[in-house]
Structure formats: C-alpha cells, structure tokens
Amino acid sequence: MKAEMTKDLQKQVTKYGSVLKAYRAGGGGGMGLFAAGVFFLIVGVLLGVPLMFVKVSGGLTVLAVFGVPALIFILAGQLIHKKRVAGYLEYFQKETGYSQEELMEADRELLSPEAVKIVCETDMSNGKEQTVFFVTQHYFLSVWPVYGCYLRKLDDIVAAFYSNEIPGIDGYRQNLFVITRQDTQQQGMVNEYTKKQYLGFENALLKKNRNCRQICDEVVGEMVVRAPHIITRQYIVVNDIHEGKETRYNLLSMDNWQRDWARILGA
C-alpha cells in the first residue's frame, strides 16, 4: 500500500542524506564479518569470564582465543562496510549505466514528498513492514537484497507486470517482473522449463507474499501514470507491420529474445 517510508528506512535516510546510500548501507558488504566478530566476542566472554574465577590464566587464554579473531572480524567488517557505503555512487553508476549527475537527480526525486512509496510486509521482514518500491516522476526503485536497490529510469522500462509464472530453481513463483531496453539488447537466458528465452528483474522479497498481486498492481499503476509506454501484461499480441500478421508473445518465454523484442519495439 502507499504510505510514508518505514521508520527504520527513514532513520537510515536521515543518517546518510540519501535513499540510494541508505539502501546500499543496509545490505551485505562486511556485515557478515562484523556479526561473526560479535558472535566470537560474546562466546569468548561467556566462556572466559566464568573460567577466570577457577583459573585466571585459563580464562585469559579463552578470551584471547576468541577475542583476537573477534576484533579482527569486527574491524575488517567495519572497513569493508565503510568502503561499500563510500563508493555507493560508483556502484550504482556501474550497475545502471547512468552518470553520477543522473543518480544524484534520482536521489533528489526519491527524497521528494511527491515520491510514491509502496510499503508492505515482505517474505524476509519477519512480520515488519518494509518500503519495497519507490516511483518518482522519472525513476523506479525496488529493494534488492544484498545489493541494496534496483534503480531504473521509467523511460528505460519497456515492460512491468505481475506474474505467477516466473521460472526458478524452486519452480514457478509470483513476483513483479521488470524488463528494460537494456535487457532487450542482451542475450536472453534460457527458461529451464520451456527452453525459451527471458531476461529482466524481479523483486526477490515478494515471491511468496500472499498480497503480491495487489502490491504489484499498485506499483505498476503508479509507473504507467508517468510512463504510459510501459507494457503491463506478460502476454501481448503485436501486429507485425513487416510480416502483415499478428504475433502472440509471452514476455517470459520467447523464441529469440533480441529478435522478438526488436519486432515488438519496432511494431
């Protein structure tokens, strides 16, 4: 549903002064090492301190055995995370192909009160609501675990739709699927079920959400208000002016990804 940013995200955005930076800070990048260090430190204290009442040298040895690697992990985790956050613009520049000026403009739009936020309980939020989508005048953002977030210009998106037929190692699943012009120019991946081609982005947080269709329909509705060219259905029929016939396409299972999209976009 449309709402303001969740309090946790708002706190991070206020801290970093950037939505993109806040999402980049929240995923991976040294946090695993940091958590391992804290775990080792806790174990060392729980084992070492009681042992000191029996034998001081033994307790100190246990503290050292667990404490030294704990401190190394904690410091390494902090350094890796700090580097990740500091390089957030370079990361998104490489990921999106957009200039730093375009990314900063995207951040200004994301911070604007006019930006639409879609908030819901996801499959990975442990019962808490999470801000999963932003739609601004020119940009679309989706949460992307570990990486931080997925950002694309609305003008670059050619299709965005709900599907319960997204292929994966655990069988078909439901989600929001987004296809960009950049995707259509790459070699498609083979659908292991149909042996045909597909490519695009899906929000991994929603694949088992019981309200997935409602959430996806809401965000797609906001997208097409600003970018009416976006295809909002998985199955489409195209009148091929070159061959003088209608062709039915399944955007998640195509015969030849690049050729088929060239026909769709050129029709």
Accessible surface in RSA format (square Angstrom, percent):
REM  Atomic radii and reference values for relative SASA: ProtOr
REM  Chains: A
REM  Algorithm: Lee & Richards
REM  Probe-radius: 1.40
REM  Slices: 20
REM RES _ NUM      All-atoms   Total-Side   Main-Chain    Non-polar    All polar
REM                ABS   REL    ABS   REL    ABS   REL    ABS   REL    ABS   REL
RES MET A   1   104.89  54.3  98.32  65.1   6.57  15.7  62.48  53.1  42.41  56.2
RES LYS A   2   115.19  56.2  92.80  56.9  22.39  53.3  49.35  44.4  65.84  70.1
RES ALA A   3    38.22  35.1  19.53  30.1  18.69  42.5  33.42  47.1   4.79  12.7
RES GLU A   4   133.01  76.4 124.23  94.0   8.78  20.9  63.11 122.1  69.90  57.1
RES MET A   5    26.66  13.8  13.26   8.8  13.41  31.9  13.26  11.3  13.41  17.8
RES THR A   6    27.90  19.8  20.65  20.9   7.24  17.3  23.24  31.2   4.66   7.0
RES LYS A   7   184.30  89.9 174.56 107.1   9.74  23.2 118.89 107.0  65.41  69.7
RES ASP A   8    83.06  58.2  78.99  78.6   4.06   9.6  34.72  81.7  48.33  48.2
RES LEU A   9    19.16  10.7  15.27  10.9   3.89   9.8  18.56  13.0   0.59   1.6
RES GLN A  10    77.23  43.2  77.23  56.4   0.00   0.0  37.76  80.4  39.47  29.9
RES LYS A  11   155.46  75.8 146.23  89.7   9.24  22.0  95.53  86.0  59.93  63.8
RES GLN A  12    56.05  31.3  56.05  41.0   0.00   0.0  23.13  49.2  32.92  25.0
RES VAL A  13     5.01   3.3   4.68   4.2   0.34   0.8   4.68   4.1   0.34   0.9
RES THR A  14   100.39  71.4  75.70  76.7  24.69  58.8  72.48  97.4  27.90  42.2
RES LYS A  15   144.43  70.5 106.52  65.4  37.91  90.3  73.64  66.3  70.79  75.4
RES TYR A  16    48.84  22.8  28.61  16.3  20.23  52.6  22.65  17.0  26.19  32.3
RES GLY A  17    51.41  63.4   0.00   N/A  51.41  63.4  31.57  86.6  19.84  44.4
RES SER A  18     6.19   5.2   6.19   8.3   0.00   0.0   6.19  13.2   0.00   0.0
RES VAL A  19     0.00   0.0   0.00   0.0   0.00   0.0   0.00   0.0   0.00   0.0
RES LEU A  20     0.07   0.0   0.07   0.1   0.00   0.0   0.07   0.1   0.00   0.0
RES LYS A  21    52.76  25.7  52.76  32.4   0.00   0.0   4.21   3.8  48.56  51.7
RES ALA A  22     2.82   2.6   0.00   0.0   2.82   6.4   0.00   0.0   2.82   7.5
RES TYR A  23    23.33  10.9  19.32  11.0   4.01  10.4  21.06  15.8   2.28   2.8
RES ARG A  24    27.84  11.7  27.84  14.2   0.00   0.0   0.00   0.0  27.84  16.9
RES ALA A  25     5.79   5.3   0.59   0.9   5.20  11.8   0.59   0.8   5.20  13.8
RES GLY A  26    61.49  75.8   0.00   N/A  61.49  75.8  28.87  79.2  32.62  73.1
RES GLY A  27     9.77  12.1   0.00   N/A   9.77  12.1   9.50  26.1   0.28   0.6
RES GLY A  28    29.64  36.6   0.00   N/A  29.64  36.6  19.96  54.8   9.68  21.7
RES GLY A  29    22.20  27.4   0.00   N/A  22.20  27.4  12.37  33.9   9.83  22.0
RES GLY A  30    11.73  14.5   0.00   N/A  11.73  14.5   3.16   8.7   8.58  19.2
RES MET A  31    72.03  37.3  68.65  45.4   3.37   8.0  40.00  34.0  32.03  42.4
RES GLY A  32    54.98  67.8   0.00   N/A  54.98  67.8  42.52 116.7  12.46  27.9
RES LEU A  33    65.19  36.3  61.79  44.2   3.40   8.6  62.60  44.0   2.59   7.0
RES PHE A  34    64.43  32.2  64.43  39.9   0.00   0.0  64.43  39.1   0.00   0.0
RES ALA A  35    59.09  54.3  50.48  77.9   8.61  19.6  54.55  76.8   4.54  12.0
RES ALA A  36    34.68  31.9  27.16  41.9   7.52  17.1  34.04  47.9   0.64   1.7
RES GLY A  37     0.00   0.0   0.00   N/A   0.00   0.0   0.00   0.0   0.00   0.0
RES VAL A  38    52.53  34.6  52.53  47.6   0.00   0.0  52.53  45.6   0.00   0.0
RES PHE A  39   130.26  65.2 127.75  79.1   2.51   6.5 129.95  78.8   0.31   0.9
RES PHE A  40    67.35  33.7  67.17  41.6   0.18   0.5  67.35  40.8   0.00   0.0
RES LEU A  41    68.12  37.9  67.97  48.6   0.15   0.4  68.02  47.8   0.10   0.3
RES ILE A  42    90.75  51.6  88.32  65.8   2.43   5.9  90.75  65.3   0.00   0.0
RES VAL A  43    32.76  21.6  32.16  29.1   0.61   1.5  32.76  28.5   0.00   0.0
RES GLY A  44     1.28   1.6   0.00   N/A   1.28   1.6   1.28   3.5   0.00   0.0
RES VAL A  45    68.16  44.8  67.55  61.2   0.61   1.5  67.55  58.7   0.61   1.6
RES LEU A  46   118.39  65.9 108.01  77.3  10.38  26.1 109.30  76.8   9.10  24.5
RES LEU A  47    97.12  54.1  89.55  64.1   7.56  19.0  91.26  64.1   5.86  15.8
RES GLY A  48     0.00   0.0   0.00   N/A   0.00   0.0   0.00   0.0   0.00   0.0
RES VAL A  49    61.93  40.7  61.88  56.0   0.05   0.1  61.88  53.8   0.05   0.1
RES PRO A  50    74.42  54.2  66.25  60.4   8.17  29.7  69.73  57.6   4.69  29.2
RES LEU A  51    65.19  36.3  61.87  44.3   3.32   8.4  64.79  45.5   0.40   1.1
RES MET A  52    58.99  30.5  52.41  34.7   6.57  15.7  46.45  39.5  12.53  16.6
RES PHE A  53   175.57  87.8 138.28  85.6  37.30  97.1 143.75  87.2  31.82  91.1
RES VAL A  54   126.34  83.1  92.92  84.1  33.42  80.5  98.02  85.2  28.32  76.8
RES LYS A  55   129.81  63.3 125.33  76.9   4.48  10.7  72.83  65.6  56.98  60.7
RES VAL A  56    87.52  57.6  83.55  75.6   3.97   9.6  83.55  72.6   3.97  10.8
RES SER A  57    63.88  54.0  56.92  76.0   6.96  16.0  50.47 107.5  13.41  18.8
RES GLY A  58    18.36  22.6   0.00   N/A  18.36  22.6  17.95  49.3   0.41   0.9
RES GLY A  59     0.00   0.0   0.00   N/A   0.00   0.0   0.00   0.0   0.00   0.0
RES LEU A  60    94.36  52.6  90.27  64.6   4.09  10.3  90.53  63.6   3.83  10.3
RES THR A  61    80.62  57.3  75.13  76.2   5.49  13.1  55.44  74.5  25.18  38.1
RES VAL A  62    32.33  21.3  31.46  28.5   0.87   2.1  32.33  28.1   0.00   0.0
RES LEU A  63    46.96  26.2  43.79  31.3   3.17   8.0  44.07  30.9   2.90   7.8
RES ALA A  64    52.27  48.1  43.08  66.5   9.20  20.9  50.13  70.6   2.15   5.7
RES VAL A  65    92.50  60.9  78.60  71.2  13.89  33.5  86.49  75.1   6.01  16.3
RES PHE A  66    49.45  24.7  49.44  30.6   0.01   0.0  49.45  30.0   0.00   0.0
RES GLY A  67    12.35  15.2   0.00   N/A  12.35  15.2  12.35  33.9   0.00   0.0
RES VAL A  68    86.50  56.9  84.71  76.7   1.79   4.3  85.67  74.4   0.83   2.3
RES PRO A  69    38.33  27.9  37.27  34.0   1.06   3.9  38.33  31.6   0.00   0.0
RES ALA A  70     0.00   0.0   0.00   0.0   0.00   0.0   0.00   0.0   0.00   0.0
RES LEU A  71    99.53  55.4  99.53  71.2   0.00   0.0  99.53  69.9   0.00   0.0
RES ILE A  72   102.69  58.4  99.66  74.2   3.03   7.3 101.86  73.4   0.83   2.2
RES PHE A  73    61.58  30.8  61.58  38.1   0.00   0.0  61.58  37.3   0.00   0.0
RES ILE A  74    25.15  14.3  25.15  18.7   0.00   0.0  25.15  18.1   0.00   0.0
RES LEU A  75   106.72  59.4 106.47  76.2   0.25   0.6 106.47  74.8   0.25   0.7
RES ALA A  76    32.06  29.5  27.55  42.5   4.51  10.2  31.44  44.3   0.62   1.6
RES GLY A  77     0.00   0.0   0.00   N/A   0.00   0.0   0.00   0.0   0.00   0.0
RES GLN A  78    88.91  49.7  83.13  60.8   5.77  13.7  27.47  58.5  61.44  46.6
RES LEU A  79   124.23  69.2 118.98  85.1   5.25  13.2 119.68  84.1   4.55  12.2
RES ILE A  80    80.55  45.8  77.06  57.4   3.49   8.4  79.36  57.2   1.18   3.2
RES HIS A  81    29.18  16.0  29.18  20.3   0.00   0.0  20.68  21.3   8.50   9.9
RES LYS A  82   150.86  73.6 145.31  89.2   5.55  13.2  92.08  82.9  58.78  62.6
RES LYS A  83   164.28  80.1 154.73  94.9   9.55  22.7 103.07  92.8  61.20  65.2
RES ARG A  84    30.86  13.0  20.16  10.3  10.70  25.5  16.42  22.4  14.44   8.7
RES VAL A  85    13.20   8.7  13.20  11.9   0.00   0.0  13.20  11.5   0.00   0.0
RES ALA A  86    76.07  69.9  47.88  73.9  28.19  64.1  54.42  76.6  21.65  57.4
RES GLY A  87    24.90  30.7   0.00   N/A  24.90  30.7  20.86  57.2   4.05   9.1
RES TYR A  88    29.97  14.0  29.97  17.1   0.00   0.0  10.39   7.8  19.59  24.1
RES LEU A  89    28.16  15.7  28.16  20.1   0.00   0.0  28.16  19.8   0.00   0.0
RES GLU A  90    97.82  56.2  92.05  69.6   5.76  13.7  56.18 108.7  41.64  34.0
RES TYR A  91    43.61  20.4  36.10  20.5   7.51  19.5  42.76  32.1   0.85   1.1
RES PHE A  92     0.45   0.2   0.45   0.3   0.00   0.0   0.45   0.3   0.00   0.0
RES GLN A  93    67.42  37.7  64.55  47.2   2.87   6.8  15.07  32.1  52.36  39.7
RES LYS A  94   187.97  91.7 157.15  96.4  30.81  73.4 108.89  98.0  79.08  84.2
RES GLU A  95    59.41  34.1  40.72  30.8  18.68  44.5   6.60  12.8  52.81  43.1
RES THR A  96    10.51   7.5   0.19   0.2  10.32  24.6   2.00   2.7   8.51  12.9
RES GLY A  97    67.09  82.7   0.00   N/A  67.09  82.7  33.83  92.8  33.26  74.5
RES TYR A  98    12.55   5.9  10.87   6.2   1.68   4.4  12.03   9.0   0.52   0.6
RES SER A  99    40.28  34.0  36.00  48.0   4.28   9.9  34.04  72.5   6.24   8.7
RES GLN A 100    57.81  32.3  56.98  41.6   0.83   2.0  12.67  27.0  45.14  34.2
RES GLU A 101   125.92  72.3 121.31  91.8   4.61  11.0  66.69 129.0  59.23  48.4
RES GLU A 102    55.23  31.7  52.76  39.9   2.48   5.9  26.25  50.8  28.98  23.7
RES LEU A 103     0.14   0.1   0.00   0.0   0.14   0.4   0.00   0.0   0.14   0.4
RES MET A 104    92.58  47.9  90.07  59.6   2.51   6.0  74.25  63.1  18.33  24.3
RES GLU A 105    68.13  39.1  68.13  51.5   0.00   0.0  29.62  57.3  38.51  31.4
RES ALA A 106     0.00   0.0   0.00   0.0   0.00   0.0   0.00   0.0   0.00   0.0
RES ASP A 107    12.16   8.5  12.16  12.1   0.00   0.0   8.60  20.2   3.57   3.6
RES ARG A 108   135.67  57.0 125.89  64.2   9.78  23.3  69.90  95.5  65.77  39.9
RES GLU A 109    23.59  13.5  20.14  15.2   3.45   8.2  18.43  35.6   5.16   4.2
RES LEU A 110     0.37   0.2   0.15   0.1   0.22   0.6   0.15   0.1   0.22   0.6
RES LEU A 111    76.43  42.6  52.05  37.2  24.38  61.3  52.58  36.9  23.85  64.2
RES SER A 112    28.39  24.0  23.22  31.0   5.17  11.9  23.14  49.3   5.25   7.3
RES PRO A 113   117.73  85.8  89.89  81.9  27.84 101.2  97.88  80.8  19.85 123.4
RES GLU A 114   137.00  78.7 117.62  89.0  19.38  46.1  73.15 141.5  63.85  52.1
RES ALA A 115     6.26   5.8   0.00   0.0   6.26  14.2   0.88   1.2   5.38  14.2
RES VAL A 116    21.54  14.2  17.45  15.8   4.09   9.9  21.54  18.7   0.00   0.0
RES LYS A 117    11.24   5.5   9.36   5.7   1.88   4.5   2.43   2.2   8.81   9.4
RES ILE A 118     0.00   0.0   0.00   0.0   0.00   0.0   0.00   0.0   0.00   0.0
RES VAL A 119     2.75   1.8   2.19   2.0   0.56   1.4   2.19   1.9   0.56   1.5
RES CYS A 120    12.02   9.1   8.82   9.8   3.20   7.5  12.02  30.5   0.00   0.0
RES GLU A 121    93.25  53.5  87.02  65.8   6.23  14.8  18.98  36.7  74.26  60.6
RES THR A 122     8.08   5.7   0.00   0.0   8.08  19.3   0.54   0.7   7.54  11.4
RES ASP A 123    61.23  42.9  24.62  24.5  36.61  86.6  21.63  50.9  39.60  39.5
RES MET A 124   118.39  61.3  91.40  60.5  26.99  64.3  85.37  72.6  33.02  43.7
RES SER A 125    14.70  12.4   4.00   5.3  10.71  24.7  11.77  25.1   2.94   4.1
RES ASN A 126   147.16 101.5 109.26 105.6  37.90  91.3  38.13  91.8 109.03 105.4
RES GLY A 127    52.19  64.4   0.00   N/A  52.19  64.4  22.01  60.4  30.17  67.6
RES LYS A 128   121.12  59.1 116.22  71.3   4.91  11.7  86.30  77.7  34.83  37.1
RES GLU A 129    88.76  51.0  72.65  55.0  16.10  38.3  27.85  53.9  60.90  49.7
RES GLN A 130    53.71  30.0  53.04  38.8   0.67   1.6  18.20  38.7  35.51  26.9
RES THR A 131     1.78   1.3   0.26   0.3   1.52   3.6   0.26   0.3   1.52   2.3
RES VAL A 132     0.00   0.0   0.00   0.0   0.00   0.0   0.00   0.0   0.00   0.0
RES PHE A 133     0.00   0.0   0.00   0.0   0.00   0.0   0.00   0.0   0.00   0.0
RES PHE A 134     0.01   0.0   0.00   0.0   0.01   0.0   0.00   0.0   0.01   0.0
RES VAL A 135     0.00   0.0   0.00   0.0   0.00   0.0   0.00   0.0   0.00   0.0
RES THR A 136     3.97   2.8   1.96   2.0   2.01   4.8   3.97   5.3   0.00   0.0
RES GLN A 137   111.02  62.1 101.49  74.2   9.53  22.7  33.39  71.1  77.64  58.9
RES HIS A 138    99.56  54.4  95.60  66.4   3.96  10.1  70.94  73.1  28.62  33.3
RES TYR A 139     7.78   3.6   7.78   4.4   0.00   0.0   2.43   1.8   5.35   6.6
RES PHE A 140     0.05   0.0   0.00   0.0   0.05   0.1   0.05   0.0   0.00   0.0
RES LEU A 141     0.01   0.0   0.00   0.0   0.01   0.0   0.00   0.0   0.01   0.0
RES SER A 142     0.00   0.0   0.00   0.0   0.00   0.0   0.00   0.0   0.00   0.0
RES VAL A 143     8.66   5.7   8.56   7.7   0.10   0.2   8.56   7.4   0.10   0.3
RES TRP A 144    57.84  23.2  57.65  27.9   0.19   0.4  39.76  21.2  18.07  29.3
RES PRO A 145    34.19  24.9  21.78  19.9  12.41  45.1  30.38  25.1   3.81  23.7
RES VAL A 146    95.24  62.7  88.57  80.2   6.67  16.1  89.65  77.9   5.59  15.2
RES TYR A 147   103.32  48.2 103.06  58.6   0.26   0.7  54.88  41.2  48.44  59.7
RES GLY A 148     4.64   5.7   0.00   N/A   4.64   5.7   2.69   7.4   1.95   4.4
RES CYS A 149     0.40   0.3   0.00   0.0   0.40   0.9   0.00   0.0   0.40   0.4
RES TYR A 150     8.80   4.1   8.61   4.9   0.19   0.5   7.33   5.5   1.47   1.8
RES LEU A 151     1.02   0.6   0.00   0.0   1.02   2.6   0.00   0.0   1.02   2.7
RES ARG A 152    26.76  11.2  26.76  13.6   0.00   0.0   0.12   0.2  26.65  16.1
RES LYS A 153    50.81  24.8  50.81  31.2   0.00   0.0  20.49  18.4  30.33  32.3
RES LEU A 154     3.02   1.7   3.02   2.2   0.00   0.0   3.02   2.1   0.00   0.0
RES ASP A 155    97.46  68.3  93.33  92.9   4.12   9.8  24.70  58.1  72.75  72.6
RES ASP A 156    23.90  16.7  23.90  23.8   0.00   0.0   0.00   0.0  23.90  23.8
RES ILE A 157     0.00   0.0   0.00   0.0   0.00   0.0   0.00   0.0   0.00   0.0
RES VAL A 158     3.39   2.2   1.89   1.7   1.50   3.6   2.64   2.3   0.75   2.0
RES ALA A 159     0.00   0.0   0.00   0.0   0.00   0.0   0.00   0.0   0.00   0.0
RES ALA A 160     0.00   0.0   0.00   0.0   0.00   0.0   0.00   0.0   0.00   0.0
RES PHE A 161     2.13   1.1   1.15   0.7   0.98   2.5   2.13   1.3   0.00   0.0
RES TYR A 162    37.04  17.3  20.07  11.4  16.97  44.2   8.92   6.7  28.12  34.7
RES SER A 163     3.26   2.8   0.00   0.0   3.26   7.5   3.26   6.9   0.00   0.0
RES ASN A 164    89.09  61.4  77.50  74.9  11.60  27.9  13.83  33.3  75.27  72.8
RES GLU A 165    64.09  36.8  62.24  47.1   1.85   4.4  20.29  39.3  43.79  35.8
RES ILE A 166     0.21   0.1   0.21   0.2   0.00   0.0   0.21   0.2   0.00   0.0
RES PRO A 167     4.25   3.1   1.96   1.8   2.29   8.3   2.10   1.7   2.15  13.4
RES GLY A 168    11.08  13.7   0.00   N/A  11.08  13.7  11.08  30.4   0.00   0.0
RES ILE A 169   176.74 100.6 142.55 106.2  34.19  82.4 145.04 104.4  31.71  86.0
RES ASP A 170    84.96  59.5  47.46  47.2  37.50  88.7  46.17 108.6  38.79  38.7
RES GLY A 171    21.27  26.2   0.00   N/A  21.27  26.2  19.50  53.5   1.77   4.0
RES TYR A 172   103.20  48.2  73.86  42.0  29.33  76.3  63.65  47.8  39.55  48.8
RES ARG A 173    49.67  20.9  42.02  21.4   7.64  18.2  18.22  24.9  31.45  19.1
RES GLN A 174    39.65  22.2  37.84  27.7   1.81   4.3   9.82  20.9  29.84  22.6
RES ASN A 175     0.00   0.0   0.00   0.0   0.00   0.0   0.00   0.0   0.00   0.0
RES LEU A 176     0.68   0.4   0.47   0.3   0.22   0.5   0.47   0.3   0.22   0.6
RES PHE A 177     3.30   1.6   3.30   2.0   0.00   0.0   3.30   2.0   0.00   0.0
RES VAL A 178     0.03   0.0   0.03   0.0   0.00   0.0   0.03   0.0   0.00   0.0
RES ILE A 179     0.00   0.0   0.00   0.0   0.00   0.0   0.00   0.0   0.00   0.0
RES THR A 180     1.08   0.8   1.08   1.1   0.00   0.0   0.00   0.0   1.08   1.6
RES ARG A 181    92.17  38.7  92.17  47.0   0.00   0.0  33.47  45.7  58.70  35.6
RES GLN A 182    65.24  36.5  62.75  45.9   2.49   5.9  47.46 101.0  17.78  13.5
RES ASP A 183    21.75  15.2  21.75  21.7   0.00   0.0   0.00   0.0  21.75  21.7
RES THR A 184     8.19   5.8   4.20   4.3   4.00   9.5   0.92   1.2   7.28  11.0
RES GLN A 185   131.41  73.5 110.69  80.9  20.73  49.4  41.44  88.2  89.97  68.2
RES GLN A 186    94.77  53.0  89.68  65.5   5.09  12.1  32.40  69.0  62.37  47.3
RES GLN A 187   116.73  65.3  99.80  72.9  16.93  40.3  58.37 124.2  58.36  44.3
RES GLY A 188     7.89   9.7   0.00   N/A   7.89   9.7   0.00   0.0   7.89  17.7
RES MET A 189    94.42  48.9  88.66  58.7   5.76  13.7  55.04  46.8  39.38  52.2
RES VAL A 190    92.60  60.9  71.13  64.4  21.47  51.7  71.13  61.8  21.47  58.2
RES ASN A 191     3.15   2.2   2.81   2.7   0.34   0.8   0.34   0.8   2.81   2.7
RES GLU A 192    90.60  52.0  76.38  57.8  14.22  33.9  30.19  58.4  60.41  49.3
RES TYR A 193    93.40  43.6  61.41  34.9  31.99  83.2  58.69  44.1  34.71  42.8
RES THR A 194    59.57  42.4  38.33  38.9  21.25  50.6  45.41  61.0  14.16  21.4
RES LYS A 195   147.13  71.8 126.15  77.4  20.97  49.9  87.49  78.7  59.64  63.5
RES LYS A 196    86.47  42.2  84.39  51.8   2.09   5.0  41.12  37.0  45.36  48.3
RES GLN A 197    27.00  15.1  27.00  19.7   0.00   0.0   4.54   9.7  22.46  17.0
RES TYR A 198    31.13  14.5  31.13  17.7   0.00   0.0   6.53   4.9  24.60  30.3
RES LEU A 199    22.39  12.5  22.39  16.0   0.00   0.0  22.39  15.7   0.00   0.0
RES GLY A 200    27.92  34.4   0.00   N/A  27.92  34.4   2.28   6.2  25.65  57.4
RES PHE A 201    15.53   7.8  12.32   7.6   3.21   8.4  15.53   9.4   0.00   0.0
RES GLU A 202    37.12  21.3  30.27  22.9   6.85  16.3  17.60  34.1  19.51  15.9
RES ASN A 203     0.20   0.1   0.00   0.0   0.20   0.5   0.06   0.1   0.14   0.1
RES ALA A 204    43.68  40.2  39.70  61.3   3.98   9.1  40.59  57.2   3.09   8.2
RES LEU A 205     4.02   2.2   4.02   2.9   0.00   0.0   4.02   2.8   0.00   0.0
RES LEU A 206     0.00   0.0   0.00   0.0   0.00   0.0   0.00   0.0   0.00   0.0
RES LYS A 207    69.92  34.1  65.51  40.2   4.41  10.5  21.93  19.7  47.99  51.1
RES LYS A 208   151.17  73.7 125.29  76.9  25.87  61.6  73.18  65.9  77.99  83.1
RES ASN A 209    12.52   8.6  10.35  10.0   2.17   5.2   2.82   6.8   9.70   9.4
RES ARG A 210   225.44  94.7 186.03  94.8  39.41  93.8  74.30 101.5 151.14  91.6
RES ASN A 211    70.69  48.7  67.57  65.3   3.11   7.5   6.11  14.7  64.58  62.4
RES CYS A 212     0.26   0.2   0.00   0.0   0.26   0.6   0.00   0.0   0.26   0.3
RES ARG A 213   145.70  61.2 144.03  73.4   1.67   4.0  45.39  62.0 100.31  60.8
RES GLN A 214   119.34  66.7 109.28  79.9  10.06  24.0  41.26  87.8  78.08  59.2
RES ILE A 215     6.82   3.9   6.74   5.0   0.08   0.2   6.82   4.9   0.00   0.0
RES CYS A 216     0.00   0.0   0.00   0.0   0.00   0.0   0.00   0.0   0.00   0.0
RES ASP A 217    76.51  53.6  65.50  65.2  11.02  26.1  27.84  65.5  48.67  48.5
RES GLU A 218    47.37  27.2  35.93  27.2  11.43  27.2  28.74  55.6  18.62  15.2
RES VAL A 219     0.00   0.0   0.00   0.0   0.00   0.0   0.00   0.0   0.00   0.0
RES VAL A 220    13.30   8.8  13.30  12.0   0.00   0.0  13.30  11.6   0.00   0.0
RES GLY A 221    31.17  38.4   0.00   N/A  31.17  38.4  29.80  81.8   1.37   3.1
RES GLU A 222    26.58  15.3  25.74  19.5   0.85   2.0   1.68   3.3  24.90  20.3
RES MET A 223     0.00   0.0   0.00   0.0   0.00   0.0   0.00   0.0   0.00   0.0
RES VAL A 224    41.00  27.0  36.51  33.1   4.49  10.8  36.53  31.7   4.47  12.1
RES VAL A 225   114.26  75.2  86.61  78.4  27.65  66.6  94.14  81.8  20.11  54.6
RES ARG A 226    61.71  25.9  33.72  17.2  27.99  66.7   9.28  12.7  52.44  31.8
RES ALA A 227     2.96   2.7   0.51   0.8   2.45   5.6   2.96   4.2   0.00   0.0
RES PRO A 228   113.16  82.5  88.48  80.7  24.68  89.7  90.48  74.7  22.68 140.9
RES HIS A 229    81.13  44.3  51.08  35.5  30.05  76.9  53.40  55.0  27.73  32.3
RES ILE A 230     8.31   4.7   0.00   0.0   8.31  20.0   0.00   0.0   8.31  22.5
RES ILE A 231    34.56  19.7  29.24  21.8   5.32  12.8  34.56  24.9   0.00   0.0
RES THR A 232    50.91  36.2  35.16  35.6  15.76  37.5  14.66  19.7  36.25  54.8
RES ARG A 233   147.30  61.8 143.75  73.3   3.55   8.5  62.74  85.7  84.56  51.2
RES GLN A 234    15.62   8.7  11.34   8.3   4.28  10.2   5.80  12.4   9.82   7.4
RES TYR A 235    81.51  38.1  71.53  40.7   9.98  26.0  55.65  41.8  25.86  31.9
RES ILE A 236    11.97   6.8   8.87   6.6   3.11   7.5  11.81   8.5   0.16   0.4
RES VAL A 237    88.20  58.0  59.11  53.5  29.10  70.1  59.11  51.4  29.10  78.9
RES VAL A 238    15.64  10.3  12.83  11.6   2.81   6.8  15.64  13.6   0.00   0.0
RES ASN A 239    92.94  64.1  84.05  81.2   8.89  21.4  23.47  56.5  69.47  67.1
RES ASP A 240     7.31   5.1   6.74   6.7   0.57   1.3   3.46   8.1   3.85   3.8
RES ILE A 241   117.90  67.1  88.24  65.7  29.66  71.5  93.30  67.2  24.60  66.7
RES HIS A 242   148.62  81.2 111.14  77.3  37.48  95.9  80.32  82.8  68.30  79.5
RES GLU A 243    82.97  47.6  52.66  39.8  30.31  72.2  35.44  68.5  47.54  38.8
RES GLY A 244    66.15  81.6   0.00   N/A  66.15  81.6  33.07  90.8  33.07  74.1
RES LYS A 245   112.47  54.9 104.79  64.3   7.68  18.3  59.49  53.5  52.98  56.4
RES GLU A 246   128.46  73.7 102.11  77.3  26.34  62.7  27.85  53.9 100.61  82.1
RES THR A 247    34.53  24.6  31.23  31.7   3.29   7.9  31.91  42.9   2.62   4.0
RES ARG A 248   168.59  70.8 141.19  72.0  27.39  65.2  50.66  69.2 117.93  71.5
RES TYR A 249    13.72   6.4  11.50   6.5   2.22   5.8  12.09   9.1   1.63   2.0
RES ASN A 250    32.52  22.4  27.27  26.4   5.26  12.7  11.24  27.0  21.29  20.6
RES LEU A 251     0.00   0.0   0.00   0.0   0.00   0.0   0.00   0.0   0.00   0.0
RES LEU A 252     1.99   1.1   1.99   1.4   0.00   0.0   1.99   1.4   0.00   0.0
RES SER A 253    14.97  12.6   7.18   9.6   7.79  17.9   4.32   9.2  10.65  14.9
RES MET A 254     4.16   2.2   0.27   0.2   3.88   9.2   4.16   3.5   0.00   0.0
RES ASP A 255    95.14  66.6  68.65  68.3  26.49  62.6  18.36  43.2  76.78  76.6
RES ASN A 256    58.34  40.2  58.07  56.1   0.27   0.7   2.70   6.5  55.64  53.8
RES TRP A 257     0.06   0.0   0.04   0.0   0.02   0.0   0.04   0.0   0.02   0.0
RES GLN A 258    72.58  40.6  67.11  49.0   5.47  13.0  20.69  44.0  51.89  39.4
RES ARG A 259   110.76  46.5 103.80  52.9   6.96  16.6  52.95  72.4  57.81  35.0
RES ASP A 260     4.73   3.3   4.73   4.7   0.00   0.0   0.03   0.1   4.70   4.7
RES TRP A 261     0.80   0.3   0.80   0.4   0.00   0.0   0.80   0.4   0.00   0.0
RES ALA A 262    66.26  60.9  48.23  74.4  18.03  41.0  56.99  80.2   9.28  24.6
RES ARG A 263    84.02  35.3  76.21  38.8   7.81  18.6  20.81  28.4  63.21  38.3
RES ILE A 264    15.86   9.0   5.37   4.0  10.49  25.3   5.37   3.9  10.49  28.5
RES LEU A 265    79.75  44.4  48.31  34.6  31.44  79.0  51.56  36.2  28.19  75.9
RES GLY A 266    44.15  54.4   0.00   N/A  44.15  54.4  29.96  82.2  14.19  31.8
RES ALA A 267    57.99  53.3   9.27  14.3  48.71 110.8  24.44  34.4  33.55  88.9
END  Absolute sums over single chains surface
CHAIN  1 A    14181.8      11707.1       2474.7       8551.9       5629.9
END  Absolute sums over all chains
TOTAL         14181.8      11707.1       2474.7       8551.9       5629.9
